[in-house]
Amino acid sequence: MRRLVVLPLQKSLEIAYKSIRARFFRSLITTLTLVLAVSFLAFSLITIDIADSMLACGDLNFCHMLMRCGYDVLPGDICLSASPKQRWIITLSLLVCVVGIINAQLMSVTERFREIGTMKCLGALDRFIVRIFVMEATMQGFAGALMGALLGGAAALLTALIRFGSDIIPVIPWQTILASGGIAILTGVGLSLAGVLYPAIIAARMQPVEAMRVEQ
């Protein structure tokens, strides 16, 4: 017979939450990896936002401050962009983050062979197994990305105040900073989901008999 067991969304969320709690320390390591990557991304984006706002004011003092801090400011510039080196470092950190998430999720699949096998023996569909892993990744991704965005944003604002002084407070682009923080959070959630897809597919394709046979 075809497996037709379908659990409601609320029950799926409950199972995903309990799974994260049961593997708290492994989940914490995965989340911290995401926090570091997203905080670096948020720091870089918000730092550029603040520099762009200073440059857009047209104040020569701000232009001199930016040049003293190492920014390449040319006559007529109205915005700055990340250097190729900075973009490469950001990309590399995000890739390392995805690899770390994939590794942690693969280990999670290995630890949960019997759990997955039991659910499939009880009739769980393959898409239900995938849903559980995706929900766990979404929870971890949002929590880690939110913390990372807050840490990165706070570090960028503090660094700007130390570098340029309190004179920049009136020109801080709060709306742009919030938008950059949102981009960092979405990127973090996307990285978490990208890292869980392959392990989730492996778990979903697992045969119940083979999963139950594995010794823990």
ROTORLUM-582547 format. One record per residue (C-alpha): residue in three letters; z, x, y. Coordinates in steps of 0.2 Angstrom, whole numbers, plus 5000, padded with zeros to 4 digits. Each point is the difference from the previous one (the first is absolute). Layout:
REM ROTORLUM-582547
alaZXY ...
//
This chain:
REM ROTORLUM-582547
met500050005000 arg499750055018 arg501550065009 leu500349865014 val501750055006 val500050005019 leu501650025010 pro500249945018 leu499950125015 gln501949995003 lys500450054982 ser498850145001 leu500850065016 glu501749994992 ile499450104985 ala499250135011 tyr501650025010 lys501150014985 ser498950144993 ile500150105016 arg501949985000 ala500150064981 arg499050155005 phe500850035017 phe499950195001 arg498250014994 ser499549875012 leu501050095014 ile499150164997 thr498349915001 thr500549915016 leu500650165008 thr498350084996 leu499249865009 val501350015015 leu499550185003 ala498149975000 val500149855011 ser501250085012 phe498950145003 leu498549885002 ala501049905013 phe500650155009 ser498250065002 leu499349845006 ile501449965012 thr500050175007 ile498249985004 asp500349835007 ile501350075012 ala498850145005 asp498649885003 ser501149905011 met500550155011 leu498250055001 ala499449835005 cys501349995015 gly498950145009 asp501650095005 leu499650195002 asn501850044995 phe499849914984 cys498450094997 his500850175003 met501449954988 leu498849964986 met499150165002 arg501650105000 cys500449914983 gly498450064993 tyr498949855002 asp498150035004 val499849905016 leu498350015008 pro499549925017 gly499649824998 asp500949984984 ile500849834998 cys500650014982 leu500550144987 ser499750004982 ala500850094985 ser499350184997 pro499050034984 lys501550104993 gln501249855004 arg498949884992 trp499850104984 ile501950024999 ile500249815001 thr498749974987 leu500850134988 ser501749935002 leu499449824996 leu499050074985 val501650084994 cys501049845003 val498749904989 val500150134986 gly501949995000 ile500049814999 ile498750014986 asn501150124990 ala501649905003 gln499149844995 leu499350084984 met501850054995 ser500649835004 val498649934988 thr500650124986 glu501849955002 arg499649814999 phe498950004984 arg501249894991 glu500249895015 ile498249985003 gly499749974981 thr501449874999 met499249905015 lys498350014992 cys500749944983 leu500749855010 gly498349965006 ala499950095017 leu498250025006 asp499350165005 arg499949955019 phe501949964999 ile500450184995 val498950065014 arg500849885012 ile501850064996 phe499450185004 val499149955016 met501549915006 glu501250144997 ala498850125009 thr499849885015 met501949995001 gln500250194999 gly498550035011 phe500649885014 ala501850075000 gly499450185000 ala498749975013 leu501149915012 met501350134999 gly498750145002 ala499249915015 leu501749985008 leu500550184997 gly498350075006 gly500049895015 ala501850055005 ala499650184997 ala498449995011 leu500949925014 leu501450125000 thr498850154999 ala499149935015 leu501549985010 ile500650184996 arg498350075005 phe499549905015 gly501749935006 ser500549835006 asp498549985012 ile498949944985 ile501149854997 pro499149885012 val498350054992 ile500549984982 pro498749884992 trp501249894989 gln498649884995 thr498950144994 ile501550084991 leu500449844991 ala498249994995 ser500050184993 gly501649964991 gly499249854992 ile498550114995 ala501250124992 ile500949864990 leu498449934994 thr499450174995 gly501750034990 val499849834991 gly498250044996 leu500550174993 ser501349934989 leu498849874993 ala498650134997 gly501350104991 val500549864988 leu498349934995 tyr499650134987 pro501749994991 ala500049815001 ile498349994992 ile500750124986 ala501549894998 ala499049844999 arg498850064987 met501450064989 gln500049914983 pro501649914996 val500250084983 glu499750185006 ala501249975014 met501449944989 arg499750144988 val500450145013 glu501750084998 gln501050015016 
//
